[in-house]
């Protein structure tokens, strides 16, 4: 029990001490808080005072500045308005003066015009006479001046000519004097030379006249030749026209034969019996199919190329029917190789005979010696 009481007393004492310490700590904290709050309040008050004083100062300065600016602006505006009013008054005064001057000038012009009209109405005849007299005097003075000027020019020219003539005469006289003084005994020689010069000039004149006559004759001849050339050109043109007319007539007359010859040129150049359906590009000849294959089967001709020939309508039918003529023509239908062997034997044109094929309606020729038939004339 004692120990328990002692413990309780000790615990109570400790509790009191702890409570006192805690109260002291709380008091210190409260004191520090209140001190800091007072300091803050004082600082805020000072800051507010400074801000209020600064605001008051700034607002006062701004008011004073605005007042100064407004006073300066009003002064300037008043001076500008005064100057503007003064300029307006000056301009109005100038305008009034100009209007007055214009009115005065117009009044003066009207008065002078009326006076001048009255004066002219009263003294018109006299003024016209005086004006005409002045114009005549001016014209006379101008004419006199021109006459005097031209007379002076002519006089100066005549004086210059006379001076030049006198100078030339004096120079000639001086030259003759010098010549006479220097040459005394050569008078006869000079006369002979003068005679020779005259003879030369006469001969030259005669030769020049002859040359001129020759030139005139040559010109006449040239003109005659030109006329003959023109006549020859006209005659040649007429002849050409006539020849053209005759040639056209002959062409119309021979047109069927020409068409037949053209048709004959479309046949094979080798056998001359079948139409040429292939044209060799390198040989530039027309061949039928058999002759082309027979000739172009060996050598370099194997590389030749051909184009198909378009035959006119009716040529194939006409050419496929072999001409019904004498037996020699039937024998002439031999191969191209046989005809090439006998090609050199039929060089005589007398061996050819002319026949007519009624189915083809064309002429053909037959060689008696070689047995060859051709649609193309060997003559």
Steps between C-alpha positions, in 0.01 A plus 500: 500500500779744581664427173172548326440833670854610427448404139170689487662807659793480259258459211293796609815712547621398157160578355503848659852566372409383150185710502698805612760440226229458238326815622830687483562367146150597395540844652829552321346390173200724550728789588713439191184474287361821640833678454522379136139603441570845643811530284301396194226744579751779547680410175164482313401833648833655394465348154147629472614843616785505245266382221238758597759778515645389160154480348415843631829635366452335161141611467600854592786501247271361231241760573760777486645356174157471344420851607827628348439308177143630477614857558772467232257341254240770565761770445616337175143442388413859574803625304417263210139616501612860508744439209232313311252778549763749395579297184130470420457873543808565283372265231157658510658843472714387205198347330305822553793700358527266199126520442518878522797505261318271255191712519709814447684338206173387342352847549811658346492251210131574440563872512801476267306275266208743484740790445691305233176405327380859503839619374500237224142582406592870470845465334473165315567636150795710611652210694456261205668754269789542742533124542506442124755778461721344769471157333597650163794679653617180666467308175690773311774503758528119487505504118765773500709307750473181295585684179796669661618171646477315164658795317785496750542124452502534121738794516739310724486201265568719195787672681649165593467376140664817366780469751557139408492585129746782553726275704482229232568752224792644694635149564464410131668823394782441746536138375504620136756764588716245677461260207583767244797611706631146551419364155587733214620268223259208558194663343516287185544181704192586708305567182597159362400335828173689494432380147586143601269525802220630278556216255493249785180646639344487151605138452376408847169671431464313170582167670261574784225586249566174319493307829176676593349405162611140556347498848176643361494235227576228755219630722259496205613149414455394862150644500421315177641180649293552814187544287590184308555316833162617627340391174680166525379458861143579395526256207651232726220552752240466224680190372510358852128561539428335164733211583331461837157485331626247244675295770181491708307385192760228431490399866121467490532302178773268638352472849366144449838380372679669791266330744576166332874567519463590869311176549777315320761649737322333789590153365799292608832627353626145466222300333281795390194273518387514861430821692777611735364442847832546680733800473860441608627784722862454391446419128209747471317276251163325496495117489233237510516254787670216302764723338580671832555167672705365206729807483535563872582149612883523477785737580456844651151527351376270770530796742284723280162606635182583310175694525164378382371696199141614489371418153217700344161323477468277189874458444518161672215355297634642177855388567401150618348430157790434272481670159340284234721567205712291270689193613827682555334690787385173659855368474629816669353395836823354620680544826706808583824296505451387139429853388816627674701248298351624173507870601807581294364349179209743439688826465381557139172699497405359159424161661208647699141493375201690633173325599178595679348310794119529495454374858750749649411765237867591460787459255791265556817411310650157415861413411530230234860413580490475881130418535457782754176701535477848660228750578757783465604618154861408418522798267 
